[in-house]
Amino acid sequence: MQRSDFGDQPCSVAQTLDIIGDPWTPLVLRDVAMGISRFDAIQRNLGLSRKVLSQRLQQLAEHAVVERTPYQDNPVRHDYTLTEKGRDLAMVLIAIQMFGDKWIFGEAGPPLQWRHLACGEVSTVVPCCANCGEQVGPGDAVPLRGPSADDAAYPELSAVLDRWQALAG
């Protein structure tokens, strides 16, 4: 089955899904973000075919999400590390992890936790307002049109944004 191409849609979610929208790419990204940097190690950890892994890493490199650094010449082999763009994209995985921790693992507790290096405590990662620093969750913010909004592409969304604009002032 051919994967849909979302790259032409004027939507940040759609264009991000164009990069990571297949089932394996987020897991490859997760492994690289966790420090599994070599092709063979990623392949062993995920158990996917070498061909699929090669395609996913190539796509991530083409989108400047990972960079390849040779560590061996004959044959050429690479370490894969996240770029700044990749580190930002890895935050999406943390949101997915938080969902899974709450709604899939629930009372059993999460299979992976995060220790905040600044204070040394086990913590969760939460989004906060870039201006005031307060935590932001569902219902704490409203969507507004951005500079590249395309009302013609999404007429239903445009009507919703009009209503939010009226409420937010």
Accessible surface in RSA format (square Angstrom, percent):
REM  Atomic radii and reference values for relative SASA: ProtOr
REM  Chains: A
REM  Algorithm: Lee & Richards
REM  Probe-radius: 1.40
REM  Slices: 20
REM RES _ NUM      All-atoms   Total-Side   Main-Chain    Non-polar    All polar
REM                ABS   REL    ABS   REL    ABS   REL    ABS   REL    ABS   REL
RES MET A   1   243.74 126.2 153.98 101.9  89.76 213.7 131.14 111.5 112.60 149.2
RES GLN A   2   163.92  91.7 139.45 101.9  24.47  58.3  59.61 126.9 104.32  79.1
RES ARG A   3    94.39  39.6  75.39  38.4  19.00  45.2  51.08  69.8  43.31  26.2
RES SER A   4    66.26  56.0  53.19  71.0  13.07  30.1  20.87  44.4  45.38  63.6
RES ASP A   5   107.33  75.2  78.76  78.4  28.57  67.6  38.36  90.3  68.97  68.8
RES PHE A   6    61.66  30.8  61.59  38.1   0.07   0.2  61.66  37.4   0.00   0.0
RES GLY A   7    27.37  33.8   0.00   N/A  27.37  33.8  13.52  37.1  13.85  31.0
RES ASP A   8   136.03  95.3 108.86 108.3  27.17  64.3  39.29  92.5  96.74  96.5
RES GLN A   9    68.15  38.1  66.72  48.8   1.43   3.4  23.62  50.3  44.53  33.8
RES PRO A  10    57.66  42.0  32.74  29.8  24.92  90.6  43.71  36.1  13.95  86.7
RES CYS A  11    43.02  32.5  32.46  36.2  10.55  24.8  10.19  25.8  32.83  35.4
RES SER A  12    95.98  81.1  80.45 107.4  15.53  35.8  47.02 100.1  48.96  68.6
RES VAL A  13   103.90  68.4  99.81  90.4   4.10   9.9 103.70  90.1   0.20   0.5
RES ALA A  14     8.89   8.2   6.45  10.0   2.43   5.5   8.59  12.1   0.29   0.8
RES GLN A  15    80.57  45.1  77.57  56.7   3.00   7.1  17.89  38.1  62.69  47.5
RES THR A  16    43.38  30.9  41.76  42.3   1.62   3.9  17.07  22.9  26.31  39.8
RES LEU A  17    73.41  40.9  73.41  52.5   0.00   0.0  73.41  51.6   0.00   0.0
RES ASP A  18    24.97  17.5  24.46  24.4   0.51   1.2   1.38   3.2  23.59  23.5
RES ILE A  19    22.54  12.8  22.17  16.5   0.37   0.9  22.17  16.0   0.37   1.0
RES ILE A  20     9.95   5.7   7.29   5.4   2.66   6.4   7.29   5.2   2.66   7.2
RES GLY A  21    36.71  45.3   0.00   N/A  36.71  45.3   6.79  18.6  29.92  67.0
RES ASP A  22    12.32   8.6   8.87   8.8   3.45   8.2   9.65  22.7   2.66   2.7
RES PRO A  23   114.29  83.3  95.41  87.0  18.88  68.6 107.75  89.0   6.54  40.6
RES TRP A  24    85.66  34.4  85.66  41.5   0.00   0.0  61.59  32.8  24.07  39.1
RES THR A  25     0.00   0.0   0.00   0.0   0.00   0.0   0.00   0.0   0.00   0.0
RES PRO A  26    27.44  20.0  26.85  24.5   0.58   2.1  27.00  22.3   0.44   2.7
RES LEU A  27    64.01  35.6  64.01  45.8   0.00   0.0  64.01  45.0   0.00   0.0
RES VAL A  28     0.00   0.0   0.00   0.0   0.00   0.0   0.00   0.0   0.00   0.0
RES LEU A  29     0.06   0.0   0.06   0.0   0.00   0.0   0.06   0.0   0.00   0.0
RES ARG A  30    92.18  38.7  91.55  46.7   0.63   1.5  42.49  58.1  49.68  30.1
RES ASP A  31     3.14   2.2   3.14   3.1   0.00   0.0   0.00   0.0   3.14   3.1
RES VAL A  32     8.37   5.5   0.00   0.0   8.37  20.2   0.00   0.0   8.37  22.7
RES ALA A  33    45.52  41.9  14.41  22.2  31.11  70.8  15.54  21.9  29.98  79.4
RES MET A  34    88.33  45.7  53.77  35.6  34.55  82.3  51.60  43.9  36.73  48.7
RES GLY A  35    56.26  69.4   0.00   N/A  56.26  69.4  31.64  86.8  24.62  55.1
RES ILE A  36    47.88  27.2  43.50  32.4   4.38  10.6  47.88  34.5   0.00   0.0
RES SER A  37    30.24  25.6  27.43  36.6   2.81   6.5   9.58  20.4  20.66  28.9
RES ARG A  38   100.67  42.3 100.39  51.2   0.29   0.7  24.79  33.9  75.88  46.0
RES PHE A  39    38.98  19.5  37.95  23.5   1.03   2.7  37.95  23.0   1.03   2.9
RES ASP A  40    42.93  30.1  41.48  41.3   1.45   3.4  19.11  45.0  23.82  23.8
RES ALA A  41    29.53  27.2  25.73  39.7   3.80   8.7  26.33  37.1   3.21   8.5
RES ILE A  42     0.00   0.0   0.00   0.0   0.00   0.0   0.00   0.0   0.00   0.0
RES GLN A  43    41.19  23.0  41.17  30.1   0.02   0.1   0.02   0.0  41.17  31.2
RES ARG A  44   171.04  71.8 144.04  73.4  27.00  64.3  73.17 100.0  97.86  59.3
RES ASN A  45    83.17  57.4  49.75  48.1  33.43  80.5  12.81  30.8  70.37  68.0
RES LEU A  46    25.44  14.2   5.70   4.1  19.74  49.6   8.49   6.0  16.95  45.6
RES GLY A  47    62.40  77.0   0.00   N/A  62.40  77.0  28.93  79.4  33.48  75.0
RES LEU A  48     6.74   3.8   1.60   1.1   5.14  12.9   6.53   4.6   0.21   0.6
RES SER A  49    59.31  50.1  43.46  58.0  15.85  36.5  50.99 108.6   8.32  11.7
RES ARG A  50   129.30  54.3 125.43  63.9   3.87   9.2  60.48  82.7  68.83  41.7
RES LYS A  51   148.64  72.5 138.09  84.7  10.55  25.1  88.37  79.5  60.28  64.2
RES VAL A  52    37.48  24.7  37.48  33.9   0.00   0.0  37.48  32.6   0.00   0.0
RES LEU A  53     0.00   0.0   0.00   0.0   0.00   0.0   0.00   0.0   0.00   0.0
RES SER A  54    57.91  48.9  53.96  72.0   3.95   9.1  17.62  37.5  40.29  56.4
RES GLN A  55    84.87  47.5  75.72  55.3   9.15  21.8  36.66  78.0  48.21  36.6
RES ARG A  56    47.13  19.8  47.13  24.0   0.00   0.0   2.11   2.9  45.02  27.3
RES LEU A  57     2.47   1.4   2.47   1.8   0.00   0.0   2.47   1.7   0.00   0.0
RES GLN A  58    81.81  45.7  80.02  58.5   1.78   4.2  32.43  69.0  49.38  37.4
RES GLN A  59    35.24  19.7  33.23  24.3   2.01   4.8  16.96  36.1  18.28  13.9
RES LEU A  60     0.00   0.0   0.00   0.0   0.00   0.0   0.00   0.0   0.00   0.0
RES ALA A  61    29.54  27.2  14.48  22.3  15.06  34.3  14.86  20.9  14.68  38.9
RES GLU A  62   124.69  71.6  86.06  65.1  38.63  92.0  39.14  75.7  85.55  69.8
RES HIS A  63    58.74  32.1  54.59  37.9   4.15  10.6  33.54  34.6  25.20  29.3
RES ALA A  64    52.69  48.4  49.25  76.0   3.44   7.8  52.26  73.6   0.43   1.1
RES VAL A  65     0.22   0.1   0.22   0.2   0.00   0.0   0.22   0.2   0.00   0.0
RES VAL A  66     3.23   2.1   0.00   0.0   3.23   7.8   0.00   0.0   3.23   8.8
RES GLU A  67    92.10  52.9  89.25  67.5   2.84   6.8  22.65  43.8  69.45  56.7
RES ARG A  68   106.57  44.7  80.40  41.0  26.17  62.3  12.10  16.5  94.47  57.3
RES THR A  69    71.40  50.8  70.52  71.5   0.88   2.1  55.59  74.7  15.81  23.9
RES PRO A  70    81.75  59.6  63.35  57.8  18.40  66.9  63.50  52.4  18.25 113.4
RES TYR A  71    77.38  36.1  39.66  22.6  37.72  98.2  36.87  27.7  40.51  49.9
RES GLN A  72    64.26  35.9  55.55  40.6   8.71  20.7  27.07  57.6  37.20  28.2
RES ASP A  73   121.01  84.8 107.68 107.2  13.33  31.5  32.38  76.2  88.62  88.4
RES ASN A  74   140.07  96.6 116.02 112.1  24.05  57.9  27.74  66.8 112.33 108.6
RES PRO A  75    76.21  55.5  72.09  65.7   4.12  15.0  76.21  62.9   0.00   0.0
RES VAL A  76    90.97  59.9  67.95  61.5  23.02  55.5  67.95  59.0  23.02  62.4
RES ARG A  77    95.92  40.3  92.22  47.0   3.70   8.8  22.80  31.2  73.12  44.3
RES HIS A  78    30.58  16.7  26.30  18.3   4.28  10.9   9.66  10.0  20.92  24.3
RES ASP A  79    31.82  22.3  31.72  31.6   0.09   0.2   6.92  16.3  24.90  24.8
RES TYR A  80    13.20   6.2  12.48   7.1   0.72   1.9   0.42   0.3  12.78  15.8
RES THR A  81    61.84  44.0  59.88  60.7   1.96   4.7  57.43  77.1   4.40   6.7
RES LEU A  82    25.19  14.0  13.46   9.6  11.73  29.5  13.46   9.5  11.73  31.6
RES THR A  83    28.07  20.0  22.66  23.0   5.41  12.9  28.07  37.7   0.00   0.0
RES GLU A  84   124.64  71.6 119.54  90.4   5.10  12.1  35.27  68.2  89.37  73.0
RES LYS A  85    98.90  48.2  91.05  55.9   7.85  18.7  65.64  59.1  33.26  35.4
RES GLY A  86     0.00   0.0   0.00   N/A   0.00   0.0   0.00   0.0   0.00   0.0
RES ARG A  87   134.10  56.3 127.67  65.1   6.43  15.3  59.11  80.8  74.99  45.4
RES ASP A  88    96.52  67.6  87.93  87.5   8.59  20.3  25.95  61.1  70.57  70.4
RES LEU A  89    18.54  10.3  14.67  10.5   3.88   9.7  18.11  12.7   0.43   1.2
RES ALA A  90    13.59  12.5  12.85  19.8   0.73   1.7  12.85  18.1   0.73   1.9
RES MET A  91    97.28  50.4  91.61  60.6   5.67  13.5  71.08  60.4  26.20  34.7
RES VAL A  92    59.15  38.9  55.20  50.0   3.95   9.5  58.96  51.2   0.19   0.5
RES LEU A  93    23.87  13.3  20.10  14.4   3.77   9.5  20.49  14.4   3.38   9.1
RES ILE A  94    25.78  14.7  25.38  18.9   0.41   1.0  25.78  18.6   0.00   0.0
RES ALA A  95    62.07  57.1  52.23  80.6   9.84  22.4  55.29  77.9   6.78  18.0
RES ILE A  96    99.48  56.6  95.49  71.1   3.99   9.6  98.24  70.7   1.24   3.4
RES GLN A  97    37.67  21.1  28.19  20.6   9.48  22.6  31.67  67.4   6.00   4.6
RES MET A  98    66.12  34.2  60.56  40.1   5.56  13.2  57.10  48.5   9.02  11.9
RES PHE A  99   122.03  61.1 115.03  71.2   7.00  18.2 121.04  73.4   0.99   2.8
RES GLY A 100    10.64  13.1   0.00   N/A  10.64  13.1  10.64  29.2   0.00   0.0
RES ASP A 101    32.45  22.7  28.56  28.4   3.88   9.2  13.54  31.9  18.91  18.9
RES LYS A 102   136.35  66.5 119.27  73.2  17.08  40.7  75.09  67.6  61.26  65.3
RES TRP A 103   166.82  66.9 136.46  66.0  30.36  71.3 123.02  65.6  43.80  71.1
RES ILE A 104   125.57  71.5  94.55  70.4  31.02  74.8  97.70  70.4  27.87  75.6
RES PHE A 105    90.50  45.3  82.31  51.0   8.18  21.3  84.60  51.3   5.90  16.9
RES GLY A 106    36.68  45.2   0.00   N/A  36.68  45.2  24.64  67.6  12.04  27.0
RES GLU A 107   189.69 108.9 148.54 112.4  41.15  98.0  70.28 135.9 119.41  97.5
RES ALA A 108    94.99  87.3  47.90  73.9  47.10 107.1  60.97  85.9  34.03  90.1
RES GLY A 109    23.63  29.1   0.00   N/A  23.63  29.1  18.59  51.0   5.04  11.3
RES PRO A 110    53.39  38.9  35.34  32.2  18.05  65.6  35.34  29.2  18.05 112.2
RES PRO A 111    97.06  70.7  53.10  48.4  43.97 159.8  66.08  54.6  30.98 192.6
RES LEU A 112    70.38  39.2  66.04  47.2   4.34  10.9  69.52  48.8   0.86   2.3
RES GLN A 113   110.51  61.8  86.10  62.9  24.41  58.1  22.55  48.0  87.96  66.7
RES TRP A 114    87.39  35.1  86.17  41.7   1.22   2.9  87.25  46.5   0.14   0.2
RES ARG A 115   147.61  62.0 126.41  64.4  21.20  50.5  43.29  59.2 104.32  63.2
RES HIS A 116    94.75  51.8  88.52  61.5   6.23  15.9  64.48  66.4  30.27  35.2
RES LEU A 117   167.27  93.2 140.49 100.5  26.78  67.3 141.87  99.6  25.40  68.4
RES ALA A 118    91.10  83.8  44.95  69.4  46.15 105.0  56.85  80.1  34.25  90.7
RES CYS A 119    79.19  59.9  48.29  53.9  30.89  72.6  42.60 107.9  36.58  39.4
RES GLY A 120    32.68  40.3   0.00   N/A  32.68  40.3  23.66  64.9   9.02  20.2
RES GLU A 121   113.55  65.2 113.06  85.5   0.49   1.2  35.62  68.9  77.93  63.6
RES VAL A 122    73.44  48.3  49.94  45.2  23.50  56.6  49.94  43.4  23.50  63.7
RES SER A 123    52.86  44.7  39.69  53.0  13.17  30.3  23.68  50.4  29.18  40.9
RES THR A 124    95.26  67.7  81.00  82.1  14.26  34.0  64.10  86.1  31.16  47.1
RES VAL A 125    49.87  32.8  43.69  39.6   6.18  14.9  47.85  41.6   2.02   5.5
RES VAL A 126    59.47  39.1  43.47  39.3  16.00  38.6  43.60  37.9  15.87  43.0
RES PRO A 127    87.95  64.1  76.52  69.8  11.43  41.5  87.28  72.1   0.66   4.1
RES CYS A 128    75.77  57.3  52.49  58.5  23.29  54.7   6.32  16.0  69.45  74.9
RES CYS A 129    38.27  28.9  29.66  33.1   8.61  20.2  11.29  28.6  26.97  29.1
RES ALA A 130   108.89 100.1  63.63  98.2  45.26 103.0  73.92 104.1  34.98  92.7
RES ASN A 131   145.76 100.5 108.68 105.0  37.08  89.3  29.71  71.5 116.06 112.2
RES CYS A 132    87.00  65.8  51.62  57.6  35.39  83.2  44.14 111.8  42.86  46.2
RES GLY A 133    49.47  61.0   0.00   N/A  49.47  61.0  26.58  72.9  22.89  51.3
RES GLU A 134   119.79  68.8 117.01  88.5   2.78   6.6  37.49  72.5  82.30  67.2
RES GLN A 135   116.21  65.0  96.81  70.8  19.40  46.2  26.56  56.5  89.65  68.0
RES VAL A 136    42.38  27.9  40.13  36.3   2.25   5.4  40.13  34.9   2.25   6.1
RES GLY A 137    24.74  30.5   0.00   N/A  24.74  30.5  21.11  57.9   3.64   8.1
RES PRO A 138   145.75 106.2 112.57 102.6  33.19 120.6 124.52 102.8  21.23 132.0
RES GLY A 139    80.60  99.4   0.00   N/A  80.60  99.4  38.19 104.8  42.40  95.0
RES ASP A 140    98.09  68.7  62.42  62.1  35.68  84.4  19.12  45.0  78.97  78.8
RES ALA A 141    68.60  63.1  43.90  67.8  24.69  56.2  52.99  74.6  15.60  41.3
RES VAL A 142    57.08  37.6  38.32  34.7  18.76  45.2  40.14  34.9  16.94  45.9
RES PRO A 143    64.88  47.3  53.65  48.9  11.23  40.8  64.29  53.1   0.59   3.7
RES LEU A 144    94.75  52.8  69.48  49.7  25.28  63.5  70.06  49.2  24.69  66.4
RES ARG A 145    83.83  35.2  57.63  29.4  26.19  62.4  42.18  57.6  41.65  25.2
RES GLY A 146    39.09  48.2   0.00   N/A  39.09  48.2  26.05  71.5  13.04  29.2
RES PRO A 147   154.59 112.7 109.66 100.0  44.94 163.3 123.31 101.8  31.28 194.4
RES SER A 148   101.73  86.0  82.76 110.5  18.97  43.7  53.30 113.5  48.44  67.9
RES ALA A 149    51.76  47.6  13.67  21.1  38.09  86.7  24.78  34.9  26.98  71.5
RES ASP A 150    60.56  42.4  48.67  48.4  11.90  28.1  14.69  34.6  45.88  45.8
RES ASP A 151    61.97  43.4  52.95  52.7   9.02  21.3  26.08  61.4  35.89  35.8
RES ALA A 152    93.01  85.5  60.46  93.3  32.55  74.0  72.14 101.6  20.87  55.3
RES ALA A 153    44.34  40.8  13.12  20.2  31.22  71.0  24.00  33.8  20.33  53.9
RES TYR A 154    63.43  29.6  60.06  34.2   3.37   8.8  61.77  46.4   1.66   2.0
RES PRO A 155    92.17  67.2  83.26  75.9   8.91  32.4  85.49  70.6   6.68  41.5
RES GLU A 156   142.84  82.0 141.22 106.8   1.63   3.9  63.46 122.7  79.39  64.8
RES LEU A 157    88.64  49.4  83.67  59.9   4.97  12.5  86.61  60.8   2.03   5.5
RES SER A 158    17.33  14.6  16.31  21.8   1.02   2.4   6.04  12.9  11.28  15.8
RES ALA A 159    42.98  39.5  38.11  58.8   4.88  11.1  41.44  58.4   1.54   4.1
RES VAL A 160    50.76  33.4  50.76  45.9   0.00   0.0  50.76  44.1   0.00   0.0
RES LEU A 161    15.94   8.9  15.43  11.0   0.51   1.3  15.43  10.8   0.51   1.4
RES ASP A 162    77.69  54.4  70.18  69.8   7.51  17.8  26.97  63.5  50.72  50.6
RES ARG A 163   145.23  61.0 140.28  71.5   4.95  11.8  71.55  97.8  73.68  44.7
RES TRP A 164    87.12  35.0  86.92  42.1   0.20   0.5  75.69  40.4  11.44  18.6
RES GLN A 165    81.67  45.7  80.15  58.6   1.52   3.6  34.33  73.1  47.35  35.9
RES ALA A 166    85.03  78.2  50.13  77.4  34.90  79.4  62.40  87.9  22.64  60.0
RES LEU A 167   140.71  78.4 107.57  77.0  33.14  83.3 110.35  77.5  30.36  81.7
RES ALA A 168    55.12  50.7  13.97  21.6  41.16  93.6  24.65  34.7  30.47  80.7
RES GLY A 169    84.55 104.3   0.00   N/A  84.55 104.3  54.65 150.0  29.90  67.0
END  Absolute sums over single chains surface
CHAIN  1 A    11940.2       9356.9       2583.3       6897.6       5042.6
END  Absolute sums over all chains
TOTAL         11940.2       9356.9       2583.3       6897.6       5042.6
